[in-house]
Amino acid sequence: MGAQHNYLDSSINKQYCMKYFNQMFVCMEIFHIFAAKSLNLSDMKELQVIQSKLKAPKGNYNKGKDVPNDVKTYITKFFHYNPINGAITRFDRKNSNGSLDKDGYLILKIKQQQYKAHRLAWFLYYGDFPQKEIDHINRNRTDNRIANLREVDRIDNILNTKKQINKDTGVVGVYVDKKTKGLKKKYTTRYKGRTMRFYTVTEAISFRKTNKMEV
């Protein structure tokens, strides 16, 4: 009988496992949201938004390996970055400091290619483009101070996305249980993997604030 192949020792399978291990955490976030409330039309739209974030981002994110060396040289020569206030100044064009894209990120056009300002800032400060995504720590997409930027995997970038206010309660993280009829504690929130129930929105908000949760 031949020796049994150990799939866990295979580098290919390790890469495969890590890819879906990261996505598991996003799936858990989806479960936590919908375990606390009934599924209606607005909930399904929210689910679709979260699921779309699992997919690779569309468009050119200017990964370091994709930026030609001549473009890097050009940027180094004609662009200046102030890491204190996050401002990028270009000297090859006058009155051309970029514009905001549909997602609220500042972009600049260089040699017929659009570049996100936060990736340019990273390059000008560290000397090379990031290989991963850049996360704005304070969630302000135009705050490109170096202290506010960090290189992260997609899962970490997603988890630092500002949560949406629930239309039924007017606050983040508090939902109305519409599925269970006759339930007195119909306001819910998730805490450490558990669904916590309350009689009023005020009680739920107080609980989240006490436990230093976003509202």
Steps between C-alpha positions, in 0.01 A plus 500: 500500500646831394569783741196716568526850352473773762288773343560738789870508411427604145582866437220513244242382751634739766438792264155361422414469869623848589293656222174356630599528865504880459162499331356296787521803729292710262245218484484508879427874486212429262363234734518731801302768321217280382475281809385811685217602268250369250579493131304761310571682175736755657687220678554314173645816345738531794602136457573558132724798587701294750530205262626729223785611725629144506581523131822650373467877452435616148737733320871554531606537862852590387667204666873554526582234243271669244660845514778535239839624620488801267173608664654460847791718389258758362301510824813535709615792283179699466302421816551600862323347800455663839455213750384739774189632327470240223517751214647398164638776278588446135736720301440370148159666471349814646164492680477122471470360848269214414130431549275269702380175346155347556617336824635823650872431444732767363648392166768652278565431133859422404599399147141411404454283810301584812670450837342518842663772709543279806704250298711780358554628854618157608741479207643849555555432870625139494652482151277232349134435435317279752427143395180489703215747553540827689256556786412845635510434874253775592275407202544844345586419138657839432722501810827381347734580788752219531390443861150425369607245237575132547560213257250220563335196348156548346325339798648758740404783266142373488474467876607864541216618276253730673186308590167619368229649722200268530196672350260348754687611812706794379824365649783269403484139618147501647231314310129422533399133512209501254483126463395398851144623566396599850858541618530776762881526477499567128812721483820302449873544469795262468757469777780242512315267266170523690172674418409740781134608528347817644160655555596839356752654262631711787590187698681352199694822439598520867625141487714567193646817648579323828690236305673762284320398181421728209152659492 
